[in-house]
Amino acid sequence: MFNRSVEEFNKSHIDNALNVPYMFITEEGRVKNPDFLTQVAAISEKEDHLVVGCNSGGRSFRACVDLLNAGYKHVTNMGGGYSAWVDSGLASDKPPEELKTACKFRP
């Protein structure tokens, strides 16, 4: 499961991933999705094994905390996020700049 912004997810993502944004990009900056837990509950059970990822690992870490606090049992943060997946050569044969979204933590 991903919790990338819609824009990031549309740019690229892991095959068969489901996206529930943890935050939205607005004119005021990023704001937390108030329906995050409800949207996750609509596509998964609390006993499911969830791997949560974002662009670099920060939002997914916070999403994991929220999921664990909500009673999800098997939650894992995708360390380094999708950018680390791309850097490891696991994402695609396309150049990284076509797949990654730059952020302040990773180029």
N, C-alpha and C positions, 0 to 999 in steps of 0.2 A: 504494500500500500504506500502511496506517496501522499505527501501533504505539501506539494509544491504549489505555487500560484498557478492559476490557469494558464498564464502566459508561458511560464517555465515548462509546464507539463506539455503544452501544445508544441513547444520547440522540440522537445525530445523526451523520451522516458523509456524505462525498461519494458520490454514486451509483456503484455498481459497485466500490467500494473493498473490498479485502481487509484484514482486521485480524489482525495478529500482535502481541500486546502485548509491548512491550519490558520493561515493569515491571507488577507486580501490586500492588494495594492490599490490604494485610493489616493486622491489628491492630497490628503493630509499625511500620507505615508502608509505604512503597513498597519493593519488593524486585525485583531484576532477574529476568526470566524466564530460568531456566537452559537452557531449550530453544528460545530465540529463533532461533538460527541453523538449528537442525534444522527448526523449523517453517517458516521462510522457504524453506529448501531443498526442502520438500515441495510448495511452490506456485510456485516460480520457478527459473529457471536463472541461472547466474552471468553470462550474456551478456544477460539481460533488462534493460530500462530500468526502473528503480524510482524512483518519487517517494515519499519517506518523510515522513510527517507525524504530528504528535501534537497536543496542544492549543495549545501556544505556540511550539514549535520546539526546546526543550531535549532532550527524550528522543529525538526523531527525529534530532537532530544526533549524539547518542551512538550511536544505532542505525546511522546511516550510517557512522560510524567503524568499528564492529564489522563491518558488511557489507563495507566496502572491505578491511579487514584479513583477511577471510575469502575474498577473491578475487573479489567481485562487481565488475564492470567499470563499470557505468553507474548510479550511485547519486546521487540529488539530494535534498537536504533541502528540504522545503516551508517556506521561511522564514516565520516568524510563526505557523506551524501552522494548525490548523482555525479558530482564533479570527480570524486575519487573513483567511481565506477568507470567514468570516461577515461581518466588518467591511467587506469589499469588496463585499458584496451578491451574492456568487456562490453562496451556499449554498441559499437558499430565499427565499420571500416571507414566511416566518414571522418574528416579532420575534426579534432576536438572543438575548434572554434565554431563549427556548425552545430554542435550538440550542447555545449556548455553555456550557462548564463553566468556572466562575471558577477562577483560579489566582493565585498570588502575583505573577506577572509580567504578567497581563492581567486587567482587570475582567470 
